[in-house]
Amino acid sequence: MNKGDLIDAVADAAGITKGQATDAVSAVFDSIQKTLKKGDRAAFVGFGTFSTSRRAARDGRNPRTGETIKIAAKTLVKFKAGKGLTDSVN
């Protein structure tokens, strides 16, 4: 499923237009993104939790040349599935 498929599913399930569903889906994604950018976590009971963690800068190695390179620090996004989601898949 991609974003377009999700928009179609939301429009059908909620009985709204595709334009309204696009606005709703975009609003949800934007809200989650803003929450994570602030360093908070977004938890949805029964579905799962989005959170961030910081990966420190480190030295790496180019496998082709063997040369040591610097890998910059970055923030990772993590998702942990909730019990309801896990149970529905299994």
Buried (B, 14 or more C-beta within 10 A) or exposed (E): EEEEEBBBEBBEEEEBEEEBBBEBBEEEEEEBEEBBEEEEBBEEEEBBBBBBEEEEEEEEEEEEEEEEEEEEEEEEEEEEEBEEBEEEEE
